[in-house]
Amino acid sequence: MEAGRGSTLSAQDESILALERRLWRRVATKEEAIRSTLGLSPEVYYARLSALIDSDEAVAYDPLLVQRLQRRVASAS
């Protein structure tokens, strides 16, 4: 299934996953994109992302991305 087709995610959740697909060389650049694109603080963004990657809807929307993010979280703990 192509990412986004038949999605039950909110537009903001889809935007969060889209930002995570990008490769960021600098944390400051990503944080500025979070603020300017989504209007969220990085703290709120990462809290939403954490909840999002545990949802079945996110897995259905983009399984490879969500699995990569889940592995990153698991390796950090």
N, C-alpha and C positions, 0 to 999 in steps of 0.2 A: 504494500500500500504506500502510495506516495505521501510524504509528509504534508499534512494539511487537508487531505481529501477526506471529507466526512468527519472532520474533527469536532469533538465536544469541548475542546479547550476554549477558554476566553481568548479574545484577541491579545490581551496583555500577556497571558501565559504563552501563547505562540510567539510573541515578540521576545519574551525572556529566552525561550529555547533558540530562537534565531540568533540572539546575541551570543549564546553559548556555542553555537556552531562556528563562529568566527575565531580566528587565531589572534590572540592579543600579545603583543610584544611587551607592553607596559601596562601595569595595573592601573596607573593614573588615567591612561587613555580609555580603558574599559570602564572605569568608574565615571568618567565624564560622559561616555556614551550612555551609560545607565541613567544618569541624571537627565541628559538632554533628550534622549529618545523616549524613555519611559516615564520620566518625571518622578522617579523613586530614588530614595537614598540607597547607597550600597548595602546598608544593613537590612533594609526592607527587601531589597532585591534578592539577597542571598537567603533570607528566611523563606521567601516565596519559592525560590529555586529549590531549596531543600525539601519543602513540602511537595513541590511539583514532581520531582524525580521519583518520589515514592508513589505517585498516582498511576493507576492503570491507563488513564486517558493519555498521559504523557508517553507511556511505553507504546501505546497503540499509534500515537502521532509520529514518533520518531524513535523507534526501538534502539537503533545503533547509538545515537547520541545519548539517550537516557542511560543505556548500559555503560557507556564510557564515563558518564558523570557519576554513576553509582560506584564504579570501580575506583574512581579518583577519591571519592569520599571514604570508601572502605580502606584504601591504602593510607589515608591520612590519619585514620584512627589507631 
